[in-house]
Amino acid sequence: MMQNKFDISFQSDIYKVNDVVDNSLKFLKANFPMLNNDNLMEFKLIFCELLFNAVIHGNKQDRAKNVFFSINVTGIFVNSIVSDEGTGFDYDKAMKISCCAESMFLESGRGIRLVKSLVDNLDFDTNGSTVKFRKRVEFDG
């Protein structure tokens, strides 16, 4: 029987992120056997970016803190939430800074812009420690 929800919490350790991403992609493949490779790679990039951000920037790699990750499949949409136990960040300010030409060479900000370009909807909570996104699934043929 297919599950339409994937939930996990894990210790803020960058070495755990790849396993979580691999398991989330297996979950998506089980729910969408006809998922095209381009869409699968987009999901991988989105999950990696948001989960690494939560571990590195949100929780500052503090292993006493956790990252919470959920995926919910509704029809042809994937809805996901990533939360960390950090103090958050100012999403609007980060987007203003990352839109400048010089920001292309900064170490932060580009990933969130990339994620925003790959999803249908991206929302941060008030303090920026929780991000939600919605993405339509595309199929081959």
N, CA, C and O atoms as a MOPAC input file, in Angstrom:
PM7 MOZYME 1SCF
protein

 N      0.83100 1    -1.18000 1     0.00000 1
 C      0.00000 1     0.00000 1     0.00000 1
 C      0.88300 1     1.25300 1     0.00000 1
 O      1.82800 1     1.35200 1     0.78300 1
 N      0.57200 1     2.19700 1    -0.87300 1
 C      1.34600 1     3.43000 1    -0.98400 1
 C      1.01900 1     4.37000 1     0.16800 1
 O     -0.13300 1     4.50300 1     0.58400 1
 N      2.04600 1     5.00700 1     0.66300 1
 C      1.90400 1     6.03900 1     1.69000 1
 C      1.90600 1     7.39300 1     0.99000 1
 O      2.66300 1     7.59000 1     0.04000 1
 N      1.08400 1     8.32000 1     1.43500 1
 C      1.13200 1     9.63200 1     0.80700 1
 C      1.84500 1    10.66400 1     1.68900 1
 O      1.83600 1    11.85600 1     1.38100 1
 N      2.46200 1    10.20600 1     2.78300 1
 C      3.17200 1    11.11200 1     3.68300 1
 C      4.51000 1    10.50500 1     4.10000 1
 O      4.61200 1     9.31800 1     4.41000 1
 N      5.52700 1    11.36000 1     4.09600 1
 C      6.87600 1    10.98900 1     4.51300 1
 C      7.28600 1    11.98200 1     5.58600 1
 O      7.30200 1    13.18600 1     5.33400 1
 N      7.61700 1    11.50200 1     6.77600 1
 C      8.02800 1    12.36200 1     7.88500 1
 C      9.30200 1    11.83300 1     8.49800 1
 O      9.45100 1    10.63100 1     8.71300 1
 N     10.22100 1    12.74000 1     8.77700 1
 C     11.45000 1    12.34300 1     9.45200 1
 C     12.00600 1    13.53400 1    10.21500 1
 O     11.85800 1    14.68300 1     9.79900 1
 N     12.64100 1    13.24200 1    11.32700 1
 C     13.44000 1    14.25700 1    12.01000 1
 C     14.81300 1    13.63800 1    12.19700 1
 O     14.94400 1    12.43200 1    12.40600 1
 N     15.83500 1    14.48200 1    12.11900 1
 C     17.18800 1    13.96400 1    12.25100 1
 C     18.08800 1    15.00800 1    12.89700 1
 O     17.83600 1    16.21100 1    12.84100 1
 N     19.13300 1    14.50000 1    13.50400 1
 C     20.13700 1    15.32300 1    14.17300 1
 C     20.84200 1    16.21400 1    13.14500 1
 O     21.07700 1    15.78500 1    12.01500 1
 N     21.17400 1    17.43200 1    13.52400 1
 C     21.83400 1    18.38100 1    12.61400 1
 C     23.26800 1    17.95700 1    12.31300 1
 O     24.23000 1    18.47700 1    12.87900 1
 N     23.37200 1    17.01900 1    11.42600 1
 C     24.66000 1    16.46800 1    11.00300 1
 C     24.63200 1    16.43000 1     9.47700 1
 O     23.77900 1    15.76800 1     8.88600 1
 N     25.56900 1    17.14200 1     8.83600 1
 C     25.54200 1    17.21400 1     7.36900 1
 C     25.67500 1    15.83800 1     6.72700 1
 O     25.24200 1    15.64000 1     5.59100 1
 N     26.27200 1    14.88300 1     7.44500 1
 C     26.45300 1    13.54700 1     6.88000 1
 C     25.16400 1    12.73100 1     6.86900 1
 O     25.12900 1    11.65100 1     6.27900 1
 N     24.12700 1    13.21500 1     7.49600 1
 C     22.83100 1    12.52300 1     7.49100 1
 C     21.93200 1    12.99400 1     6.34600 1
 O     20.97400 1    12.30800 1     5.98700 1
 N     22.23400 1    14.14800 1     5.77800 1
 C     21.35100 1    14.75200 1     4.77000 1
 C     21.20300 1    13.86600 1     3.54000 1
 O     20.08500 1    13.67500 1     3.06100 1
 N     22.28400 1    13.32700 1     3.01900 1
 C     22.18400 1    12.51900 1     1.79300 1
 C     21.28900 1    11.30500 1     1.96100 1
 O     20.53800 1    10.96800 1     1.04600 1
 N     21.35200 1    10.63300 1     3.11800 1
 C     20.46500 1     9.49000 1     3.36300 1
 C     19.00600 1     9.92600 1     3.40500 1
 O     18.13200 1     9.24200 1     2.87300 1
 N     18.74900 1    11.05300 1     4.03000 1
 C     17.37900 1    11.57000 1     4.10000 1
 C     16.87800 1    11.90400 1     2.69700 1
 O     15.74000 1    11.58500 1     2.35200 1
 N     17.71500 1    12.53800 1     1.89500 1
 C     17.33800 1    12.87700 1     0.51400 1
 C     17.08500 1    11.60200 1    -0.28800 1
 O     16.09500 1    11.51800 1    -1.01500 1
 N     17.95800 1    10.62000 1    -0.16800 1
 C     17.76900 1     9.34800 1    -0.88800 1
 C     16.44300 1     8.69300 1    -0.51000 1
 O     15.71900 1     8.21400 1    -1.38300 1
 N     16.12300 1     8.66800 1     0.77300 1
 C     14.85700 1     8.06700 1     1.21500 1
 C     13.65600 1     8.87100 1     0.74000 1
 O     12.61500 1     8.29200 1     0.42900 1
 N     13.77700 1    10.17900 1     0.67900 1
 C     12.66400 1    10.99800 1     0.19700 1
 C     12.43600 1    10.77900 1    -1.29700 1
 O     11.29300 1    10.79000 1    -1.75300 1
 N     13.51100 1    10.57900 1    -2.06300 1
 C     13.36500 1    10.31300 1    -3.49600 1
 C     12.75400 1     8.93600 1    -3.73000 1
 O     11.97000 1     8.76000 1    -4.66300 1
 N     13.10200 1     7.96400 1    -2.89800 1
 C     12.46600 1     6.63700 1    -2.98900 1
 C     10.97400 1     6.74300 1    -2.71600 1
 O     10.16300 1     6.10000 1    -3.38200 1
 N     10.62000 1     7.56100 1    -1.73000 1
 C      9.21500 1     7.80300 1    -1.42200 1
 C      8.49400 1     8.40300 1    -2.62900 1
 O      7.39700 1     7.96500 1    -2.97600 1
 N      9.10400 1     9.40100 1    -3.27100 1
 C      8.48500 1    10.02500 1    -4.44400 1
 C      8.33800 1     9.03400 1    -5.59000 1
 O      7.30100 1     8.99900 1    -6.25300 1
 N      9.37100 1     8.22800 1    -5.82800 1
 C      9.30000 1     7.22800 1    -6.90100 1
 C      8.19300 1     6.21200 1    -6.63800 1
 O      7.52600 1     5.77100 1    -7.57500 1
 N      7.99000 1     5.83500 1    -5.37600 1
 C      6.92400 1     4.89500 1    -5.02600 1
 C      5.55300 1     5.50400 1    -5.29700 1
 O      4.63500 1     4.80200 1    -5.72000 1
 N      5.40800 1     6.79800 1    -5.05700 1
 C      4.13500 1     7.47500 1    -5.27700 1
 C      3.92100 1     7.88500 1    -6.72200 1
 O      2.78600 1     7.98500 1    -7.18800 1
 N      5.02100 1     8.12300 1    -7.43100 1
 C      4.95600 1     8.57000 1    -8.82700 1
 C      5.91300 1     7.72800 1    -9.67400 1
 O      6.99100 1     8.20500 1   -10.02700 1
 N      5.54300 1     6.48100 1   -10.00800 1
 C      6.44500 1     5.62300 1   -10.78300 1
 C      6.80700 1     6.20500 1   -12.15000 1
 O      7.84100 1     5.85000 1   -12.71600 1
 N      5.97200 1     7.09100 1   -12.68400 1
 C      6.22200 1     7.67700 1   -14.00400 1
 C      6.91500 1     9.03700 1   -13.91500 1
 O      6.94700 1     9.78200 1   -14.89500 1
 N      7.47100 1     9.36400 1   -12.74000 1
 C      8.15800 1    10.63700 1   -12.54500 1
 C      9.31900 1    10.75200 1   -13.52300 1
 O     10.12800 1     9.83100 1   -13.63900 1
 N      9.40600 1    11.89400 1   -14.23700 1
 C     10.50100 1    12.01800 1   -15.20600 1
 C     11.80600 1    12.38400 1   -14.50600 1
 O     11.79900 1    12.94300 1   -13.40900 1
 N     12.92200 1    12.06400 1   -15.15100 1
 C     14.23800 1    12.25300 1   -14.54400 1
 C     14.54600 1    13.71000 1   -14.24600 1
 O     15.18900 1    14.00900 1   -13.23900 1
 N     14.09800 1    14.62400 1   -15.10200 1
 C     14.33300 1    16.05000 1   -14.84500 1
 C     13.66400 1    16.48400 1   -13.54200 1
 O     14.26200 1    17.18100 1   -12.72200 1
 N     12.41100 1    16.05600 1   -13.36800 1
 C     11.67600 1    16.40500 1   -12.14600 1
 C     12.33400 1    15.76100 1   -10.92800 1
 O     12.42500 1    16.38300 1    -9.87000 1
 N     12.78400 1    14.53800 1   -11.07000 1
 C     13.45300 1    13.84500 1    -9.97000 1
 C     14.72600 1    14.59200 1    -9.55500 1
 O     14.99400 1    14.75100 1    -8.36400 1
 N     15.49800 1    15.04300 1   -10.52700 1
 C     16.70900 1    15.79700 1   -10.22000 1
 C     16.38400 1    17.14900 1    -9.57500 1
 O     17.11700 1    17.62000 1    -8.70500 1
 N     15.29000 1    17.76300 1   -10.00300 1
 C     14.87100 1    19.02500 1    -9.38300 1
 C     14.51800 1    18.80900 1    -7.91500 1
 O     14.91000 1    19.59600 1    -7.05300 1
 N     13.76900 1    17.72800 1    -7.63100 1
 C     13.42800 1    17.42600 1    -6.24500 1
 C     14.68400 1    17.16800 1    -5.42300 1
 O     14.78500 1    17.61400 1    -4.28000 1
 N     15.62900 1    16.45700 1    -5.99500 1
 C     16.87500 1    16.18100 1    -5.28100 1
 C     17.59300 1    17.48800 1    -4.93800 1
 O     18.06100 1    17.66300 1    -3.81300 1
 N     17.67800 1    18.38200 1    -5.88300 1
 C     18.33100 1    19.66000 1    -5.65700 1
 C     17.59800 1    20.47600 1    -4.59300 1
 O     18.22600 1    21.05200 1    -3.70400 1
 N     16.28100 1    20.52400 1    -4.68500 1
 C     15.46100 1    21.27100 1    -3.72000 1
 C     15.65300 1    20.70800 1    -2.31500 1
 O     15.92800 1    21.45300 1    -1.37400 1
 N     15.50600 1    19.38600 1    -2.17700 1
 C     15.64500 1    18.76600 1    -0.85800 1
 C     17.04100 1    18.99700 1    -0.29100 1
 O     17.18100 1    19.35600 1     0.87800 1
 N     18.07900 1    18.79300 1    -1.10800 1
 C     19.45700 1    18.99800 1    -0.63900 1
 C     19.65600 1    20.42600 1    -0.15400 1
 O     20.17200 1    20.64900 1     0.94100 1
 N     19.25300 1    21.37500 1    -0.95600 1
 C     19.45100 1    22.78500 1    -0.61400 1
 C     18.74500 1    23.14100 1     0.69200 1
 O     19.35200 1    23.73900 1     1.58100 1
 N     17.47200 1    22.78100 1     0.81300 1
 C     16.71400 1    23.16900 1     1.99400 1
 C     17.19300 1    22.44100 1     3.24700 1
 O     17.24100 1    23.03400 1     4.32500 1
 N     17.54900 1    21.16000 1     3.11600 1
 C     18.00500 1    20.40400 1     4.28500 1
 C     19.40100 1    20.82800 1     4.73100 1
 O     19.65600 1    20.96200 1     5.92800 1
 N     20.30500 1    21.04000 1     3.77400 1
 C     21.63500 1    21.53400 1     4.15200 1
 C     21.53100 1    22.92100 1     4.78400 1
 O     22.23200 1    23.21300 1     5.75300 1
 N     20.65700 1    23.78200 1     4.23900 1
 C     20.46100 1    25.10800 1     4.83600 1
 C     19.99600 1    24.98900 1     6.28900 1
 O     20.47500 1    25.71400 1     7.16000 1
 N     19.05900 1    24.07000 1     6.54300 1
 C     18.54000 1    23.88300 1     7.90100 1
 C     19.64500 1    23.43300 1     8.85800 1
 O     19.73500 1    23.92200 1     9.98400 1
 N     20.47900 1    22.50600 1     8.40700 1
 C     21.56200 1    21.99200 1     9.24700 1
 C     22.64700 1    23.04500 1     9.45000 1
 O     23.05500 1    23.32000 1    10.57900 1
 N     23.11300 1    23.63400 1     8.34200 1
 C     24.27100 1    24.53400 1     8.40100 1
 C     23.90400 1    25.93100 1     8.89300 1
 O     24.50400 1    26.43800 1     9.84100 1
 N     22.92400 1    26.54500 1     8.25300 1
 C     22.58500 1    27.92700 1     8.58700 1
 C     21.57700 1    28.01900 1     9.72700 1
 O     21.70000 1    28.87800 1    10.60100 1
 N     20.58800 1    27.14100 1     9.71900 1
 C     19.55500 1    27.18900 1    10.75900 1
 C     20.05800 1    26.73500 1    12.10800 1
 O     20.03400 1    27.49200 1    13.07900 1
 N     20.51400 1    25.49200 1    12.16900 1
 C     20.94700 1    24.91400 1    13.44300 1
 C     22.44000 1    25.05900 1    13.71000 1
 O     22.92900 1    24.60300 1    14.74400 1
 N     23.16700 1    25.68600 1    12.79600 1
 C     24.60900 1    25.92400 1    12.95100 1
 C     25.37500 1    24.62600 1    13.25700 1
 O     26.36100 1    24.62800 1    13.99400 1
 N     24.89300 1    23.51800 1    12.66900 1
 C     25.48900 1    22.18700 1    12.83100 1
 C     25.55200 1    21.74400 1    14.29400 1
 O     26.40500 1    20.94100 1    14.67100 1
 N     24.65700 1    22.26500 1    15.09600 1
 C     24.56500 1    21.87700 1    16.50300 1
 C     23.81700 1    20.54900 1    16.57400 1
 O     22.61100 1    20.49600 1    16.33700 1
 N     24.52900 1    19.49000 1    16.89700 1
 C     23.93100 1    18.14700 1    16.90500 1
 C     22.89400 1    17.95300 1    18.00300 1
 O     22.19100 1    16.94300 1    18.02100 1
 N     22.79600 1    18.90000 1    18.90400 1
 C     21.75200 1    18.83900 1    19.92300 1
 C     20.41200 1    19.31700 1    19.35600 1
 O     19.36800 1    19.15300 1    19.98700 1
 N     20.45400 1    19.90600 1    18.16500 1
 C     19.23300 1    20.39600 1    17.51300 1
 C     18.86400 1    19.47700 1    16.36100 1
 O     19.72000 1    18.80300 1    15.78800 1
 N     17.57900 1    19.45800 1    16.03000 1
 C     17.06600 1    18.58600 1    14.96900 1
 C     16.51200 1    19.37200 1    13.80000 1
 O     16.17600 1    20.55100 1    13.90500 1
 N     16.42900 1    18.67000 1    12.67800 1
 C     15.75600 1    19.17400 1    11.48400 1
 C     14.52700 1    18.29000 1    11.29300 1
 O     14.59900 1    17.07100 1    11.44900 1
 N     13.41400 1    18.90600 1    10.96000 1
 C     12.15300 1    18.19900 1    10.74800 1
 C     11.77300 1    18.36200 1     9.28200 1
 O     11.78100 1    19.47000 1     8.74700 1
 N     11.44300 1    17.25200 1     8.64200 1
 C     11.20400 1    17.25100 1     7.19400 1
 C      9.98500 1    16.39400 1     6.90000 1
 O      9.89200 1    15.25400 1     7.35500 1
 N      9.05800 1    16.94300 1     6.14300 1
 C      7.88400 1    16.15500 1     5.75300 1
 C      7.53800 1    16.41600 1     4.29600 1
 O      7.75200 1    17.50300 1     3.75700 1
 N      7.00100 1    15.38200 1     3.68800 1
 C      6.50600 1    15.45800 1     2.31000 1
 C      5.09200 1    14.90900 1     2.34000 1
 O      4.82900 1    13.87500 1     2.95500 1
 N      4.19300 1    15.59900 1     1.68000 1
 C      2.81400 1    15.14700 1     1.57200 1
 C      2.42100 1    15.18200 1     0.10200 1
 O      2.51700 1    16.22200 1    -0.54900 1
 N      1.98500 1    14.05600 1    -0.41100 1
 C      1.57000 1    13.95400 1    -1.80900 1
 C      0.06300 1    14.13200 1    -1.88800 1
 O     -0.69600 1    13.41200 1    -1.23900 1
 N     -0.36300 1    15.10700 1    -2.69800 1
 C     -1.79000 1    15.34800 1    -2.92400 1
 C     -2.02400 1    15.44000 1    -4.42100 1
 O     -1.66900 1    16.43600 1    -5.05200 1
 N     -2.61500 1    14.40900 1    -4.98300 1
 C     -2.82900 1    14.39200 1    -6.42500 1
 C     -1.50200 1    14.42600 1    -7.16300 1
 O     -0.66000 1    13.54600 1    -6.98400 1
 N     -1.31700 1    15.45000 1    -7.99800 1
 C     -0.05800 1    15.57100 1    -8.74800 1
 C      0.86300 1    16.63700 1    -8.13500 1
 O      1.75900 1    17.15300 1    -8.80300 1
 N      0.62900 1    16.95600 1    -6.86300 1
 C      1.45000 1    17.95000 1    -6.18100 1
 C      2.21400 1    17.32700 1    -5.01700 1
 O      1.72600 1    16.43200 1    -4.32800 1
 N      3.42100 1    17.83000 1    -4.82600 1
 C      4.22700 1    17.48600 1    -3.66600 1
 C      4.29400 1    18.72600 1    -2.80100 1
 O      4.72400 1    19.79000 1    -3.24700 1
 N      3.86400 1    18.57600 1    -1.55500 1
 C      3.93300 1    19.65400 1    -0.57100 1
 C      4.95800 1    19.23500 1     0.47000 1
 O      4.94500 1    18.09700 1     0.94000 1
 N      5.83200 1    20.13800 1     0.82400 1
 C      6.89700 1    19.77100 1     1.74500 1
 C      7.15800 1    20.88500 1     2.75400 1
 O      6.95100 1    22.06600 1     2.47500 1
 N      7.62200 1    20.47100 1     3.94000 1
 C      7.96900 1    21.41100 1     5.00300 1
 C      9.32800 1    21.01300 1     5.57000 1
 O      9.57300 1    19.84100 1     5.85500 1
 N     10.20300 1    21.99500 1     5.72900 1
 C     11.49100 1    21.80000 1     6.38900 1
 C     11.56800 1    22.81100 1     7.52000 1
 O     11.39500 1    24.01000 1     7.30100 1
 N     11.82800 1    22.32500 1     8.73500 1
 C     11.95700 1    23.20400 1     9.89800 1
 C     13.24600 1    22.89100 1    10.63700 1
 O     13.70500 1    21.74900 1    10.67100 1
 N     13.81400 1    23.92700 1    11.22300 1
 C     14.98100 1    23.72200 1    12.07400 1
 C     14.72400 1    24.39800 1    13.41200 1
 O     13.71200 1    25.07500 1    13.58900 1
 N     15.64100 1    24.21300 1    14.34600 1
 C     15.49200 1    24.78100 1    15.68300 1
 C     16.37100 1    26.01900 1    15.87900 1
 O     16.67800 1    26.41000 1    17.00500 1
 N     16.76500 1    26.62000 1    14.76400 1
 C     17.59100 1    27.81900 1    14.82800 1
 C     16.77100 1    29.06700 1    15.04000 1
 O     15.55900 1    29.00500 1    15.24200 1
 N     17.44500 1    30.20600 1    14.99300 1
 C     16.78000 1    31.48800 1    15.24200 1
 C     16.11000 1    32.05000 1    13.99600 1
 O     15.38100 1    33.03800 1    14.08400 1
 N     16.34500 1    31.43500 1    12.82700 1
 C     15.70700 1    31.88600 1    11.59700 1
 C     16.52500 1    32.93800 1    10.88100 1
 O     17.64800 1    33.25300 1    11.27600 1
 N     15.93900 1    33.48300 1     9.81100 1
 C     16.58900 1    34.52600 1     9.02500 1
 C     15.53500 1    35.35200 1     8.32500 1
 O     14.37400 1    34.95100 1     8.23900 1
 N     15.93600 1    36.49800 1     7.82900 1
 C     15.02900 1    37.41800 1     7.15200 1
 C     15.01900 1    37.07800 1     5.66100 1
 O     15.91900 1    37.47300 1     4.92100 1
 N     14.01100 1    36.35400 1     5.23800 1
 C     13.90500 1    35.89800 1     3.84900 1
 C     13.88000 1    37.07500 1     2.87400 1
 O     14.59700 1    37.06100 1     1.87300 1
 N     13.07300 1    38.07900 1     3.15200 1
 C     12.97000 1    39.22600 1     2.23700 1
 C     14.31500 1    39.92500 1     2.06800 1
 O     14.69400 1    40.28500 1     0.95300 1
 N     15.03500 1    40.11700 1     3.16600 1
 C     16.34800 1    40.76200 1     3.09500 1
 C     17.31500 1    39.90000 1     2.28600 1
 O     18.07700 1    40.42300 1     1.47300 1
 N     17.29200 1    38.58800 1     2.50200 1
 C     18.18500 1    37.68300 1     1.76200 1
 C     17.89200 1    37.73900 1     0.26200 1
 O     18.81800 1    37.68800 1    -0.54800 1
 N     16.62000 1    37.84300 1    -0.11400 1
 C     16.26200 1    37.90400 1    -1.53300 1
 C     16.70500 1    39.22200 1    -2.15100 1
 O     17.12100 1    39.24700 1    -3.31000 1
 N     16.62300 1    40.31500 1    -1.40500 1
 C     17.07400 1    41.61000 1    -1.92100 1
 C     18.58400 1    41.60400 1    -2.14700 1
 O     19.06800 1    42.11000 1    -3.15900 1
 N     19.31300 1    41.03900 1    -1.21200 1
 C     20.77300 1    40.98500 1    -1.32900 1
 C     21.17800 1    40.06800 1    -2.48500 1
 O     22.08700 1    40.39300 1    -3.24900 1
 N     20.50000 1    38.91600 1    -2.61200 1
 C     20.91600 1    37.93100 1    -3.62000 1
 C     20.50300 1    38.29900 1    -5.03600 1
 O     20.89600 1    37.61700 1    -5.98300 1
 N     19.71900 1    39.36200 1    -5.20600 1
 C     19.32900 1    39.73600 1    -6.56400 1
 C     20.35700 1    40.67200 1    -7.21300 1
 O     20.27900 1    40.93200 1    -8.41400 1
 N     21.28300 1    41.16300 1    -6.45800 1
 C     22.31800 1    42.05400 1    -6.99200 1
 C     23.35200 1    41.24000 1    -7.76100 1
 O     23.62100 1    40.08900 1    -7.41500 1
 N     23.92700 1    41.82600 1    -8.79200 1
 C     24.91100 1    41.13300 1    -9.62900 1
 C     26.09900 1    40.63700 1    -8.81600 1
 O     26.59800 1    39.53700 1    -9.05500 1
 N     26.55700 1    41.44100 1    -7.85500 1
 C     27.71800 1    41.04900 1    -7.04600 1
 C     27.41500 1    39.82900 1    -6.18400 1
 O     28.33100 1    39.09900 1    -5.80600 1
 N     26.14300 1    39.60000 1    -5.86800 1
 C     25.77800 1    38.50200 1    -4.98100 1
 C     26.02200 1    37.14400 1    -5.60900 1
 O     26.04200 1    36.12800 1    -4.91400 1
 N     26.20900 1    37.12100 1    -6.92200 1
 C     26.48100 1    35.87000 1    -7.60800 1
 C     27.71600 1    35.18600 1    -7.03000 1
 O     27.86600 1    33.96800 1    -7.13200 1
 N     28.60000 1    35.97800 1    -6.42200 1
 C     29.85100 1    35.44700 1    -5.89800 1
 C     29.82200 1    35.24500 1    -4.38800 1
 O     30.81300 1    34.81300 1    -3.80100 1
 N     28.69600 1    35.55300 1    -3.75900 1
 C     28.56500 1    35.31800 1    -2.32300 1
 C     28.31000 1    33.84400 1    -2.07000 1
 O     27.82900 1    33.12600 1    -2.94700 1
 N     28.64100 1    33.39400 1    -0.85400 1
 C     28.46600 1    31.98400 1    -0.52100 1
 C     27.04200 1    31.64000 1    -0.14100 1
 O     26.70000 1    30.45800 1    -0.08900 1
 N     26.20300 1    32.61900 1     0.12500 1
 C     24.83800 1    32.29000 1     0.52900 1
 C     23.82300 1    33.09700 1    -0.26800 1
 O     24.13900 1    34.14300 1    -0.83500 1
 N     22.59500 1    32.58300 1    -0.29900 1
 C     21.51100 1    33.28000 1    -0.97600 1
 C     21.13400 1    32.69600 1    -2.32500 1
 O     19.96300 1    32.70600 1    -2.70500 1
 N     22.12500 1    32.18400 1    -3.05400 1
 C     21.82800 1    31.65800 1    -4.39800 1
 C     20.92900 1    30.43400 1    -4.34200 1
 O     20.06200 1    30.25800 1    -5.19800 1
 N     21.12700 1    29.59300 1    -3.34800 1
 C     20.36600 1    28.35100 1    -3.25500 1
 C     18.87900 1    28.57400 1    -3.10800 1
 O     18.07700 1    27.89400 1    -3.74800 1
 N     18.50800 1    29.52300 1    -2.26800 1
 C     17.07900 1    29.80700 1    -2.07100 1
 C     16.46700 1    30.36100 1    -3.34900 1
 O     15.33300 1    30.02000 1    -3.68800 1
 N     17.20500 1    31.21600 1    -4.06900 1
 C     16.69000 1    31.72000 1    -5.35700 1
 C     16.50300 1    30.57300 1    -6.34000 1
 O     15.51800 1    30.54200 1    -7.07800 1
 N     17.43500 1    29.63400 1    -6.35400 1
 C     17.33300 1    28.47600 1    -7.23500 1
 C     16.11300 1    27.64000 1    -6.87000 1
 O     15.33900 1    27.25500 1    -7.74700 1
 N     15.93600 1    27.35500 1    -5.58100 1
 C     14.76300 1    26.59200 1    -5.13000 1
 C     13.49300 1    27.30800 1    -5.55000 1
 O     12.56400 1    26.68800 1    -6.06700 1
 N     13.45300 1    28.61200 1    -5.32800 1
 C     12.24700 1    29.38700 1    -5.68200 1
 C     11.91900 1    29.25700 1    -7.16700 1
 O     10.74900 1    29.24400 1    -7.54800 1
 N     12.95300 1    29.16000 1    -8.00800 1
 C     12.71500 1    29.04000 1    -9.44800 1
 C     12.21500 1    27.64600 1    -9.85000 1
 O     11.66300 1    27.47400 1   -10.93600 1
 N     12.40800 1    26.65800 1    -8.97800 1
 C     12.04100 1    25.27700 1    -9.31300 1
 C     10.69300 1    24.83300 1    -8.75800 1
 O     10.17500 1    23.79000 1    -9.15800 1
 N     10.11800 1    25.61000 1    -7.84400 1
 C      8.85800 1    25.20800 1    -7.22000 1
 C      7.73500 1    26.14500 1    -7.64600 1
 O      7.97700 1    27.23800 1    -8.15800 1
 N      6.50800 1    25.69700 1    -7.42600 1
 C      5.34300 1    26.51500 1    -7.75700 1
 C      5.05000 1    27.55100 1    -6.68100 1
 O      4.54300 1    28.63500 1    -6.96900 1
 N      5.37500 1    27.20500 1    -5.43300 1
 C      5.09500 1    28.10300 1    -4.32400 1
 C      6.13000 1    27.86100 1    -3.23000 1
 O      6.42500 1    26.71300 1    -2.89800 1
 N      6.68300 1    28.93600 1    -2.66700 1
 C      7.68600 1    28.85200 1    -1.61200 1
 C      7.33200 1    29.88500 1    -0.54800 1
 O      7.19700 1    31.07200 1    -0.84600 1
 N      7.18100 1    29.42400 1     0.71000 1
 C      6.81900 1    30.31900 1     1.80900 1
 C      7.69100 1    30.03600 1     3.01900 1
 O      7.94100 1    28.88100 1     3.36500 1
 N      8.15000 1    31.10600 1     3.65900 1
 C      8.87300 1    30.99900 1     4.92100 1
 C      7.97400 1    31.50900 1     6.02500 1
 O      7.18500 1    32.43100 1     5.81500 1
 N      8.08900 1    30.90200 1     7.22900 1
 C      7.32300 1    31.42700 1     8.35300 1
 C      7.92000 1    32.76200 1     8.78700 1
 O      8.91100 1    33.22000 1     8.21900 1
 N      7.32900 1    33.36500 1     9.77000 1
 C      7.69800 1    34.71600 1    10.19000 1
 C      9.18100 1    34.86800 1    10.48800 1
 O      9.78500 1    35.86100 1    10.08300 1
 N      9.78800 1    33.90400 1    11.19000 1
 C     11.19600 1    34.07500 1    11.54200 1
 C     12.14400 1    33.34700 1    10.58900 1
 O     13.36100 1    33.44500 1    10.74100 1
 N     11.61000 1    32.62700 1     9.61800 1
 C     12.45700 1    31.98100 1     8.61200 1
 C     13.00100 1    30.61900 1     8.99000 1
 O     13.83200 1    30.07800 1     8.26100 1
 N     12.56500 1    30.03900 1    10.10500 1
 C     13.08400 1    28.72300 1    10.48200 1
 C     12.25900 1    27.57500 1     9.91100 1
 O     12.62000 1    26.41100 1    10.08000 1
 N     11.17300 1    27.88600 1     9.24800 1
 C     10.35200 1    26.87400 1     8.57900 1
 C     10.07400 1    27.34300 1     7.16200 1
 O      9.67200 1    28.48500 1     6.93800 1
 N     10.29300 1    26.44500 1     6.21000 1
 C     10.00700 1    26.74300 1     4.81400 1
 C      9.04400 1    25.68300 1     4.28800 1
 O      9.17900 1    24.49600 1     4.58300 1
 N      8.07500 1    26.13500 1     3.50700 1
 C      7.10100 1    25.23800 1     2.87300 1
 C      7.16900 1    25.46200 1     1.37500 1
 O      7.33400 1    26.58500 1     0.90000 1
 N      7.03600 1    24.35400 1     0.63300 1
 C      6.94400 1    24.52900 1    -0.81100 1
 C      5.94400 1    23.55800 1    -1.40000 1
 O      5.59800 1    22.53700 1    -0.80700 1
 N      5.49500 1    23.91500 1    -2.58600 1
 C      4.56600 1    23.08400 1    -3.37900 1
 C      5.12900 1    23.00900 1    -4.78400 1
 O      5.53700 1    24.01500 1    -5.36400 1
 N      5.14400 1    21.78800 1    -5.32500 1
 C      5.65400 1    21.58200 1    -6.67400 1
 C      4.78500 1    20.56100 1    -7.40000 1
 O      4.45100 1    19.50200 1    -6.86900 1
 N      4.44100 1    20.90800 1    -8.60500 1
 C      3.67100 1    20.00300 1    -9.46000 1
 C      4.61600 1    18.95500 1   -10.02500 1
 O      5.73900 1    19.26700 1   -10.42100 1
 N      4.16000 1    17.72300 1   -10.05700 1
 C      4.95400 1    16.61800 1   -10.58700 1
 C      4.68600 1    16.47700 1   -12.08200 1
 O      3.53600 1    16.52300 1   -12.51900 1
 N      5.74500 1    16.30700 1   -12.86100 1
 C      5.61700 1    16.13800 1   -14.30200 1
 C      6.04300 1    14.73100 1   -14.68600 1
 O      6.93400 1    14.14300 1   -14.07200 1
 N      5.40000 1    14.21200 1   -15.69700 1
 C      5.64000 1    12.83800 1   -16.12900 1
 C      6.11600 1    12.80200 1   -17.57100 1
 O      5.82200 1    13.70600 1   -18.35300 1
 N      6.85300 1    11.75300 1   -17.92100 1
 C      7.24000 1    11.53200 1   -19.32200 1
 C      6.04900 1    10.99200 1   -20.08800 1
 O      5.17500 1    10.32700 1   -19.53200 1
 N      6.03500 1    11.28700 1   -21.35000 1
 C      5.03800 1    10.71200 1   -22.25400 1
 C      3.72700 1    11.27400 1   -22.03800 1
 O      2.77400 1    10.89600 1   -22.71900 1

